[in-house]
Amino acid sequence: MKTEKPISKTLVVIIMGVVILTTSLLLARFISRYTDNVFGLYEDRAVAKEPTIPVPLQPGSLAGMPSFVDIVKRSNPSVVNISSTSIVKTPQQNPFEGFPNNRRSDDPFWEFFDKFFEEMPNSSRPRQSLGSGFVISEDGYILTNRHVVSKGDKIQVTLSDGTEYDAKMIGSDAKIDIALIKVEPKKALPATTLGDSDALEVGEWVLAIGNPFRLGHTVTAGIVSAKGRMIGQGPYDNFIQTDASINPGNSGGPLYNTKGEVVGINSAIFTAGGNGNIGIGFAIPINMAKNVLEDLKIRGVVTRGWLGVAIQEITPEMQKAFGLKTNNGALVGDVVEDSPAAKAGIERGDVIIEFAGKKINKATDLSKAVAETKPNNKLSITLIRNGKKKTIGVEIGELKDDEPSIEAQRTESKIGISVQKITPEIAQSLQLKSLDGVIVSSVDRNSSAYMAGVSEGQIIYQINRSNIKGVDDFNKAIANIKDGDTITILLRDGRSTRFLAFTVRNK
């Protein structure tokens, strides 16, 4: 019988060592994977990760901020510096006037000196106004503000390359403060593109280019802060507000959008105590200028439509008194005799809500719509009378300087309050016992009166303890009021009367 040899102890030890080592390695591998997954450190190399691609920045921009380099390069040649010079004559002063105090009027010695200085010619000195403008046609038409050139005997235009031209006034419009001038260029000028200011959005980037403080071409950027601002500059206020810096010398310069189109004409700034720009500037919408350009070129003046009504905003109190569903529309406070409105049958107390198919949300909408309508144009007006909607036809007249304008029967004062007379219809709607007093039709939001609590729809009965029977009494009461004076007003607010006092602070 054959017997098996026993397994060597050495071999057993080796096999056991291999098993233990393999087990240890597997266990270590398992522990390593487990801990990496728990702490988020393990990466499965079998799954390929998508490579991270950095987002490139636009040339000349930082972290998404826009670059205006291309716009400025294209637009700068169209912006011009305008210098308007006028000659101011002042009489010669007699240095011996009133000296000595006890001299006789018939003293031949002093009569000689008095006559000598009386016969001396007036002294003359030049007065210069600086501003900006922009070329709108290759043949030399330039737009600017009227206040930049209106008082100048000589107008000089300097292009961006330093070329100088004498310019002549073609036409101007004081109501919206624009002027059209022209130079005779030796070659075609770089004309800018006029955009659509109605399409401008609040928050949109804009650029102001001009010549502030005689520094030459300067570019500032900002956003559109608001639209449709009324700042008391005229009956057709509709300013674009921007925080792009606008300083003295920028007046008349262009406001560009990011397409390089002119959307406004820089016109005014709001300052605190005359300390310069504080981030609030105003520009005339370019569409307002486009609407009158043809008139300025052909006639030198602007032809505007005329309806012949005094209108006001609808306050919550008036909305309730008239039984209106909304405060949209323009409330007719008065109608000019023999005006287009009178001939069409428009009455006091009517609320105009549509003009030639355009919705009228506030009184200024009607003012602008009428002004932009050509005379002799026949159109329809939709209004609310006694709670019922009615449509009537009207033929628009021509607004002349000697005719009452839409705002003519409203009196705007230097204390920031616009008033109008109390009509029987207004008295009835507000349940007033008499027609005494004046009704506040609007208040300048920057005035001391507004800060003190004066608001639309209130009735003013007294100013500085003087009774106010109507608009004439109101004008007389404030005629001698000056900046720094404190005034008291007795007014009716709702069903009660109260006094308000404030110090007049002119803007």
Summary of the structure (lengths in Angstrom):
residues: 507
radius of gyration: 37.5
end to end distance: 131.3
largest distance: 177.3
contacts: 1522
relative contact order: 0.07
helix: 22%
strand: 34%
